[in-house]
Each structure stands twice: as structure tokens, then as C-alpha cells.
């Protein structure tokens, strides 16, 4: 008989086994599934793993009707084709549970992890409860402490809240998606439509922004710029009026001073201020900062952070906290980081301080502290992983830094009794900037050292004609920030929700733009059934689930309320099903055309290049065929989206190619594009057929190696 410890993933089971074992743990395989046998202080322990969720909700009797509420937890290998591999993990735990006398859950300590652990304990292990390990890093000291101080029970607040979230998401997702799909089917068209408890309100935010942009009417205004010089250094000043809204006034002012060659400094003001160090990273802040500084999407940032955590390099990333408790051992971590050559100078600064105190933020998380590095030196990170790790380390170090001392300088200038002002901000003492390094990204706007009453040369005076700009579209980072602000979704799910909107063709572009389908879906629902996309209703249930987590509310009460709300929504929907379907079909057809059109035909200029499918796969052809017979080959096995951009070199349409697991790539459709010719480069590798050098070439399929002896030798190979 032994204690069975259950982890969320294989990497975590190995870390826990290595941490707890008195000697080296024994790795055993059961049908390719690893588990570990070990002795901890003479006690026999087996550590087994899941692969995330082994159970999911499914309808008991699937009839494709709505509303549907009769659901049960089932093994996901029975309900999802892509999850067949999970069966062997379920079977391994089931077999190991038969001989176990004690059970400990060591899944990630959050709502999802608790739900995973609960389902394993009750459905596989056939137990009503289990002990619970709680940890924020997969380091040996933290894991030993978590085991020695484990709770005798599951965190039932988290478990019940997690189960409720799954139930509500299933209720909303399945029922509203079925309603939309059924509606479009009644109009003689078939397409699987989807929305959800958070997905609908998230899309509405983007559509509302799109409407705001389309409704925007630019207003003209004018600005006057004075470019002066003092001691051979440029001063860039602007009229204090800033924006002239009346053209005649701007022109009159400009006419008065346009020929002036001298101006007078009327005042010089300098103000110094302390710029506080940044707060520690919570997940949302990490995702936003990674996008701002590295242009890495929130979804990829979370995936990388999770990998860094399971490798033991950082603490648990799915946290809402901006707090770093002293018990994590500031000095210990910084000392460990000092052994990494990349951080020797930065850690030396901090270790010389008499006291280490982070500049914490206000946000807290009951389960985990802010994200921090463990001090373990990473091995074999790819470029993106190394960048995210560097960002996390430098943010951690920067929170302990001194405030940066910065100075603003305002120079007021008189030019023929017209006032101008030049502003600049510079860093006097870098403080925490030294620790944050390349991620600071602040402008240094240094002005020349001038004095009051000094005469300066006027090199140029310019009258600028401008227009007010529409509101900016959301980016993947800013929409996540907005969802957090509005309490929609969770820190772990927001990036996935936005990704789903892209997959469903509701939105497109890096600067997120609602497609015709996205706009029509929201407009149709607003017109016929606004409750489906009501953010207040979604937020209400988020608050209810937090009440469950804090054990102030019962799970069943919230589920019953959700059933009542959804029944009311779907009853109303059914009465307008046909009208809703007709509006959605029209939008679907327009969006389909939009997503297939790559741009104007570069040959005839009259037709559009449209994605078509033939005997040998997809290709692009002019819509004016047979008058214009222009065609371009397109890669297979990838998703192709129009960008609405033209190649700067050859003026052909640019397309976005999306490969699974890789970053989207924007390429020119023209195989003869001069840029692709320039892209050819020699490498130190010979052609195995003819012995000539291989070169790197680019096409719409991506980069590949080809023989420089082409066309005599047509050897190619993939770049791995």
C-alpha cells in the first residue's frame, strides 16, 4: 500500500518525484505513461500524472435541440477525437489507485487545477476527498514544503467554483451556438456558428469599437511648428495654441511670423520627478508587456510562461497578484540569478542594497504570488522562450530598484509676440532602468542648454494641416486588458477567447477589426436577443462564481439561476429564428467573399484575385476569367488570409500564411518578386546530387533550400 500523488502534467510529476525522493526515484512506464516510485522518509509514494483535463462535460442524450441542460462528466477520450491519447493516462491512474491507501492532489493550484484533481479523485480513484499540495514553483524546497504542509482536504471552494464555471460555459456555449446554427439552417444555409458566455460580449466590444471608427468624422485642424537652433543644436517648438480649429486664424498667425529669422527665449523651466519602479507581473500585465516590447501575442506568451513554469524556471504564471511575499526569499533568488552571466551587473546592484523591498501593486490572488524567476538557470531555450524569460527576470529585478530620476524641461519662446513651447524629458539617474534594460523603451528628448532672454536662430516655420484621427482599434493585448477591466472571462481564458474569434472569422488583423460576419452577428443579436451578448449578465455570473470560491454561495443555486436565464433567452430566440437566420446568411456570404479576395489582379487591374480550389489544391485566380487568365499557386495545408496590403517592391497582393504551431507569415503572392530574389543567400552546404552550393530561397510556402545549379539541378529540401 502506498500514497498516490496525482499531478496535472508529466513534467510536474517528475519534478515532484525528484523533490520528495530520499534517493533517486524509479521511473516506470505503463503503456508509455510514466509514473514514479519513491520513498520519502520511509513512506512509499507513487507519483502519477494526467495530461490536463481527463474529463469534460457532455450531453447525456444528444439530440441537437436547445435549450439542453442534461449533462454529465465523461472521459474526454470518449467525446473528443483529438483526446484519444488521454485514455492511457486515465487507465494508468485507475490501475495505480486500486492499491493506494492515501490520495494527494498536486495539480496546479487554481480553479482549473482543482477541477482536474476533483474529477480524477471522484471518477477514477472513487474517493470523496483527498489531501491537497499547494505550491507556486516546481523547485525542490517549495515542493517539499507543500508536501509537508499539505491540506487534509481539497480546496472545495475552488473545486465547486471550477465545476460551476464548466457547467455555465457549457450551458451558454452549446445552447447559444446551437440557436445560431439552427437559425442559419432555417434560412437554407449550413455553417457551424459559435458564441459563448464571454465570447459574445468580447465580440460586442470589438464591434462597438468598429462602429465608433466608422461613425467617426474627421475634423480639420492646423498646427504651427517652429524649428530653431541654439549652439548648433535643434529646438523643435510648437505654438501654444496647439490645435487651431479655425483655418483663417492659423493662416493669419503663420503669415505674421513665417519670415522671422530670430526668436527669444522667454523662460526655461526644469522639473525633476521620481519615476517609481514597475510592479511585479501578474499574467495580464506580462501578456501586455510582452506584446508591447516583443510583439509576442498573449496566447503565445501564456504558453511559453507555462512551459517555463513546468521546467522550474519561473513561478506559476496564471496569477492575478502583483505581490511578492518575503517568504519566497528575495536575496536567495537574486543570488542564484547572479550566477547567470546575463544578470551579473544587475544583481550586483541589488545585493549591495541594505534592504530588498519590491514595489508591489494593489492586485492580489489568494492562490499565488506575482510571477517571479526561481533562480534556476534555463537550458536550451528558443528565441521566444529566452525573450519571455528575460522579460520576467528583468521585471522581477526592476521591482527592487531605486526610483529613476527624470527631468522635464519646458522652453517658452517668443517669435514676434507669438508664443511657442518646446518640451523634453531626459533621465538624470537611471535607477531601476538599469535593471529593466532593453524593456524600458522610454524616449530621451534632450533640449539644448539655453537661458532666459537668449536669442535663437529660426531655421523654419511650418504650417501643418491635419485631421483628427478615429479611435484606435484593439490589439490582442489591449482587448485582454479591456476584458479584465470589465471582469469578463478569467486571466487564463481571455487569450483563448480572442483566438476563437479569429478562428470563427468574426475578427481579423493584428489591429483587431470586426469582419462583416462579426458585425452582423452582433447587430442581429442586439436587435432580436440582446441578453446573449449582455456583458452585465456575464459579469454577474463571474461575481457569483467568486462567491462560490469563497464559499459564500452554493453551486446549485448559481446553476439553477443560469438555467432560468438561458431558458428565457432561448425561448425568445426560437420565436425569431427565421429572421435571425436570414440576416446571418447574408452576412456569412459577404464575409466568405471578403475572406477569399486577396486584392486587385496585378495583370488586368479590373478583376480581383480570388482564392479557388481545384483538382490539385487551392490557387488564386482573377475573377475576370476567361478574359484574364492570371493565376498564382498557393501552399497547401495552411490557412491563407488576405492582408489588404500590397508588396512595396512589386505591387502584388500580400497574403498572410498561418501554419499550425507557428507565427503567421506575411508574404508576397508574386513568385518573381525582386525581394525574393534578394532573399536568396548561400549557405555552407553542398547539393547531394550535383555538389553545387545550396541556397536559401523564399516562396509563398516559406523558406527552403535549393540547388544553385537550377534549372539543370532541381534538388530542394525543407529547412528544419
N, C-alpha and C positions, 0 to 999 in steps of 0.2 A: 504493500500500500504506500501511496506517495501523495504529495501535494501537486496539483496540476495548475500551473500558471499559464494563463491564456493571453497572448499579445495580439495586436492588430495586424502586424505585418512580419514577414520573415526576418527582416533586418533588425527589428526591435527584439525578437525572441533571442537572437544570437547575442545581442548586447546585454540583455538581462541575464542570460545564462552565464556569460563570461564574467559579469559583475558579481553574481551571487556564489559562484562555484568556489569551494575550498581548494580544489585543484582544477585542472583543465576539464571543462565539461565534455561529455561524449556526444558527438553529433550522430544522430541515427536518422535513416530515411524510411518512410513508409509510403510506397508507391510514389516516389520522387518528392514527397513532402518532408522537409526537415523538422526534427524536434530534438531537444537536448535533455540528456540525463545528467544530473549533477547532485552533489552533496553539499549542503550549506549547514555548517555547524552540526554535522552528523545527521541532518534530516534529508531524506530522499525527496528530490524535486524533479519534475518534468516540466519543461517549458515548451509549449506548442503555440502555433500561430494560425491566425486567419489570414485572409487577403482582403482586408476591408470588410464590407458587408457580406455576410453569408446568407442573410435572409432579407427579403423585401416584401412589401405589401402586394397582394394580388387579389383580384375579384374571385369570389368563390364560384360563381356561375356566370361566366362571361357571355353576355347577350348583346353587347353594343347598344345598350339603352342608357338613358340618363333621366333622372339622377340615379347613381349607383353608390350604395353605401355598404354593401355586404362584402367585406374584405377580411383577409386573414394574412398572417405572416407565413411565407413559404420560402423554401430554399431558392436562392436566385438562379441556381443552375437548372431549375425546373421551369423558370419563367423567362429567362433571358438567354438567347443563343450564345451571346458573347461571353457569358459567365459559366460555361460548361466546365472550365478548368477549376472552378471553385469547389466542385464536388469532392475532389480528392482531399482537400483541406478539411471539409466538413466531416468526411469519413474518418480521417486521422484523429480529429478531436473526439469524435464519438467513441472510437475504439479505446483511446487513452483514458477517457472519462470513466470507463467501466471499472477500472482498478484504482481510481483515485478516491481518497478519503477526505481531502480538502481541496477547495477551489479558490483561486485568486484571479481576479480580472486585472490585467495590466495593459489594457488598451489605452489609447490617447485619452487624457483626462479632459474631455469636453462632452458636449451633448451627443455628438455623433459617436464618439468612442464609447460612451456609456450605453448607447442603444445597441451597438455592435456586441458589447460584452453581455448585456442583458439577454439578447436573443440566443447567444451561444450557451449561456448558463441555463436558461429555461427550456430551450428546444433541443439542444444537443446533449448537454450534460444532465438534463432532467432535474435541476436543482431550483429551489425557490430564491436562493440568495447566495452571495459569495463575498469573500474578502475583497478589498479594493486597494491596489497600489496607486499612489498619486505622485507624479513626477513631471518636471518641466524640461529635463535634459536626459539624454541617454548616456550619461557619464557614470562611471563606477560608483563614486561617492553618493551621488543623488539616488541611484537605483538601490544601493544598499540601505540608505536611509528610508526610502519609500517602502522597501520590504519590511524593515524592522518596525516601522511605524504605520503599517497598513491599517486601513479601517476594517472593522469586522463585517461591514455591510457594503453593498453597492450604494452609490450616491443616488438615492431614489428620486430626489428632486430632479436631477439631471436626466435620469432614465425615463421618468414619466414625461418630462418636457420634450425629450428627444422622440419618444414614441408618438406624442401628440403632434409634433411637427411633421413627422412622416405621414400620419393619418390625414392631417389637414392639407398637406401638399398633394397627397393622392386624391382626396376628395375634390379639391379645386382643379388640379391639373387634368384629371381624367374627365370629370363632368363638363367643365367648360370647353375643353378641347373636343370632346365628343359632340357637344352642342354646335360648335363652329363647323366641324367636319360634316355633321348631318345637314346643317343648313346649306352648305355649299353643294352637297349631294342632291338636295331637293331642287336645285337650280340646274341640274343636268351636268354637273362637273364633279370630278373626284380629285380631292387633294387632302392629305392629312394636315389639318390645321392644329395649332397648339397655342395655348396660353396657360396661365397659372396664377397662383395666389400673389406672387411677386412679379412674375414676368409681364403681366398685363399693365400694372401700374408703372413698371420701369419703362415699357414701351411708350406709355402715355407721356411720360416726362420728355422723351426724345421727340415724340410727335408734336407736343406743345411747343418745344423749342423750334422745331421746323416751321410751325405755323407762325411763330413770332418772327422768325427770319424772313419768311415770305411776305408777311404783312408790313415789314419794316419799309419805311420810305426815307431814303437818304435826304439829308438837308445839307445844302452847301454852306461852307464857312471858309474864312480866309485867315491865314496867319502870316506874320511878318518876322523874318529871321534876319538877324544881324551877325555877320561873320567878321569878327575883329581880330586884331593881333597886338600882343604886348610882349616885348622881349623875345620876339620871333616865335612866340607860342600862340596858338589859336584860341580864341574865345568864341564860343557858339552861344549867342543870346537870342531870346525871343521877346517880342513885345508883351508887356504885362497884361494887355487886354486878352492875351491868349487867342481865343477864337472871336473873330469879327463876324457877326451874323448878318451884317448889312454890307454889301459889296461896296457901295459908294463911300462909306466911312473908311473901309480898308484901303481903297484906292486913293482917297484923299490923304490919308496918313502916309502911305507909301510914296506918293508924289512929292510930299513935303520933304522927305529925308533921303530919297533914292540916290541923290548925287553927293551926299555928305561923305567926306573922307576922314573926318575926325569925330571922336565921341569922348565923353568924360565919365570917369568912374565916380559915382555919387556916394556909394557906400560899399563896404566889404564886411559881410557878417560871417563869422565862423562859429559853429556849434558842434560840440563833441557829445557823443552819446554812447552808452554801453549797449552792445548787441548780445543778448543772453545766448548761451549755448542752446542747441536744439534739445527737444525732449526725446527720450528713448522711443524706439519704434514699437507701435502696435502694428497689426497686419495691414490695416488700411493705409497708414502712413508709409509703411515700407513699399506697398504697391504704387502709391502715388509718387514717391521719391524715385523709385526705380524707373518709372515711366518718364519722369522729368529729366533725370540725369543720364539714363542709359537707354531710354526708349524701349524698354522691355515691357511687354504687356502684363497687366495684373494677373492674368491666368497663368502665364509662364513664370512670373515671379513667385506665385504661391507654390507652383510645382517644384521649382528649384529650392525654395526655402524648406519645403517638406523633405526633399532629398538631403539637404544639409543637416536637417534635424535627425533623420534616421541614421545618418552617418556619424552623428555625435558631435558635429561642429558648431551647432547653434542650439538655442533653446527652442521650445515648442512655438511655432510661428502663428498658429491660429489663436491669437490673443487680442483682447481689446485694451490691454493695460499699457499705460505709459509710466509704470512704476518699476523700479529696480530695488527690491528689498536688500538690505545689507547682508542677509544670510547667504546670498549667492557667492559672497566673497570677492569683493571688488579687486582687492590687491592680488589675490591668488590668480584671478583671471588675467589681469593686466601683466602680472609677472610671467604667466605662461605665454601670453601674446608677445612679450619682449624677446622670446627666443625665435620668433618668426622674423627673418631679415626685413620683411616689408614694413614692420611696425616698430623697429628698434628705436628710432628717434622719437616717435610719438609716445611710446610707453615710458621712455626715459624722462620725458617732461612730467608725466603724471606720477611716476613713482618717486619723484623728488618733492611732490607736494606734501605738506604736513597732514592733510586730511583729504580723503576722497569722498566727494558727495555729488551724486548725479543731479542734473536739473530736470526733475521729474515733471510730467504733465498731470492733468487732472483725471484722465480716464483710468478706470480700474477694471480688473477682471477677477472674479472670485476664484478662478481655477489656476491662472498662470500669470507670471510677471511679464514685463515687456520683453521683446526679443533681444537676446544678447549672445555673444560668442562664448563658447565653453573654454576656449584657450587651446583646444586640441588643434594641432597643425594639419590642415587638409592635405590630402594627396590626390593627384590626378584629377583635378577639376578642369572642365572645359571652360571656354572663354566666358560664357554667360554665367556659369556657376561661380567662377572666380570673381566676376564683377559684382554679383549679388553678395557674395561672402565679404568682399572688400567693403562694400557699402554698409553692411551690417556691423562689421568690426569698427569702421571709422565713425559710424554714428554712435556706437557704444562709447568709444574713447572720447568723442567730442562732447558728450553729455557731462563729462567730468572736467572739461576745460574751463579756462578763465573766460569771462566775457571779452568779446572783441571790442576795441575802442575804435570807433569810426567818427569821421568828421564831415559835416556838410558845410559847403561854402556857397554863399549867395552873393553874387556881384551885381549891383544895380548900376545901370549905365544910362546916361542921358545923351540922346542924339537929337539935337535941335528941339529940345523940350519934349521929346517923345521917350518914355521910359522903357527900358529893356532890362531883362534879368537873365543871368547865366547861373546855372546850378550844377554843382558837382559833389560827389560823395567819395571819399577815399578812406582807406583803412590806415589807422595810425599804429595800433598794436593788434596783431592778428589774433591773439588769444586762441580760442577754440578752432579758428580757421586752419591752424597748423595741423590739427588732429583730423579734421574732416577732409583735408586735402583737396583732391580734384572735384569733389562733390559740392564745394562751396558755391561756385559759379556766380559770384557777385561782380557787378561792373565796377571798375575803378575809374571814376570820372574826375581826373585831376585838372584843376584850373591854374593858370599862371599866378604867381605871387604879385598881385597888383595892390595899389594903395588908393585911398580916397583922394579925389581931385586929379588923379593921373589921367593924362590924355593918351588915348589909344588910337591906332590906325583902324579905319573901317575898310575892309577889303571888298565886302559885297553886302548888299541888302536885297533880300529876295521876298517877293510876294507869292505865297503859296496858296493855290486854290485847292480846297479839299472837300470831302463829303463825310458826314457821319457814317460810321460803319455798323452793320447789323450785329446783333448778339452773336457771340462765338458759339459754335456747335460744341457739344460734349466730346471729350476724348474718352477712351476706355478708363482712364484714371479719374477724370472729373465726374463721370457719371457714377462711379463707385462711391466717390466722396458724397455726391448728392443723395444716393440711396442710403448711405449711413446717416446722413443728416436727417433724412425723413423717416429713419427707422424702418426701412424696407429691406427684408432679407437679412442674412447674417454675414459676418465677416468672412465665413468660409464659402458662402454660396454666391455672393454678388458677381464675382468674375465669371462664374459658370452661367449665370442668368444672362449676362450680356453676350457671352459666346453663343448661347442658344438663339438669341435674337438675330445674330449674324447668320447662323445655320438655317434659320427659317425664312431668310430673305426679307425680314422685317426692317433691317437696317443694313447700311453698307458704309465703307470708307473708314480711314483712320480717324478723321474728324467725323464723328458718327452722324450719318444722315438717314432719316427715315425714308424707306422706299415707298413707292405708291401703294404697295400691299400693306405696309406698316401703317401708313396714314389712313387708308381706307378701313382697315380693321378697327383702329381706334375710333374713327368717326362713326362707323356703323354701330359699334358697341355703345358709344356715347349717346347716339340717337335712340337706340332701341333698348339697351340694358346697361346703363352706366355703372351699376353696382359691381359688375365683373371686374372693372378696372379702377375701382374706388380705393385710392391709397389710404384713406382714413380707416376703411374696413380692414385692410391688410395690416395696418399699424395696430389696430385694436387687438387683433389676434396675436401679434408679436408681443404686446404687453401682457396678454393673457398667458402666453407660454412662459414668459419670465415669472409670472405669478406662480405657475405650476412648479418651475425650477426652485423657487423659494418656498415651496410647499404651503403657499397661501391659497391655492385654488386646486380643485380636483380635476384630474384629466378628463373624466367622463362628462363633466359639466361643460367644458370647452368644446369637446367633440359634438355633444348634443346641440349646442348653440350653432356650431358650424353647419350641421345638417339642416337646421331650420333655415338659416340664411341661404344656403345653396338650393334648397327646395324652392324657396320663394324666387330666387334668381332664374332657375331653370324652367319653372312654370311660366314665368313671364316670357322667357326666351322662346319656348315652344309656340306661343301664340303668334310670334313674328318670324318664325323660322324661314319661311319662303322669302320674305322681303330682305332679311339679313343675307340669305344665300345669294340672291341676285346681285346685291351690292358687292359681296365678296368675290363673286365670279368675275365681275367686271374688273375689279382691282387686280385679281390674280393674273388675268390675261395681259393687262397692261404691264405688270411687273415682270412677267415672263419675257415679254418683248424687250423690256428695258435691260434685263439681265443677259439677254442673248446678243444685244447690239454692242459691238466693240468700238464703233466710231465710223466716220465717213470713209468711203472707199478712196484710197490714195491714187487710184488709177483714173477713174471717171469723175470722182468728186460729186456725183449725183446720188448714188446709192449708199447704203450702209453696209459695213462688214458685219455679217451675222453668223453666229455660231450655228453650225449644222452638224448633223450626224449622218455618216454614210456607211458603206459596207466595211470600210477599214478604220472606223472610228470617227471622232469629231474633227471638223475643219472649219475654217472661216471662208465665207464666200460673199460676193457682192449681191445685194438684194435686187439689183437691176439685171441679173442673169435672165435671158441669154444675151442681152445687149452688151453687158460687161461680164467677162469670164474670169475675173480676178479671183484667185483662191490662195489661201495660206494653210499650211499644215499646222495642226495643234497637237500638243502632247496628250497622250492617253493616261488614264489612271490618276488624273489630277483634277482639281476644281479650278475652272477659269472664270474670272470675273472682269468686267470692263472697268477701266480706271477713269475714263473720260479725259485722259492726258494724251498728249502727242509727244513722240520722241523728238528731243531737241536737235538731234543730228539729222534725221531723215524724214521727220514729219509724219511718220506712220503711227497708228494707234499703239498705245502701251496697254499691256494686259497684266493682270495680277494672277500669278500661278500659286495655288495653295496645295502643298503636299502634306500628307498626314505626318504629324510629329515634327514638322519643320516650319521655319518662319516663312510667311508669304514673300514671294519674289516678284518684283515688277520688271517686266522685260518688253522689248520692242518686238512686234509681230514680224518685222521685216528680217528675213534670214540674211539679207545682204547689207544690213545696216553697217555703216562705217565704224560705229562703236564696237561692233562685234569683231570686226577685222582687227581693230586696235587691241581687243581683249586677248587675241592670240599671243601666247608667250611660250618661249622654250623652257623646258624643264630638263633636269638631269636624268633622263630615262630614254632608252632606245626602243624602237619598234621591234617587237619579237619576230615580225615577218621579214622586214627588209633591212633593219638595222639603222634606219634614219632616226633623227631625234623626234620624240613625241612633243606635241604642243597642246596647251590648254585652249579649247575653243568653247564658245558660248552659243547656245541656241535657245529657243523657247522651252526646250526640255531641261535647261540648266547647263552647267559646265561639264565637259567631258574631255578625255584625252583622245587625240587623233594623230595619225602619222603626218609628218610634214611633207611626205612624198605624195600626198593626194594630188591628182586623182589616180596616179599609177598604183598607189597602195592605199586601200580603203580601210585599213585597220583602225578600230576605235575601241576604247574601254571606258568603263564607268570610273568616276572619281569617288573613292570610298573615304 
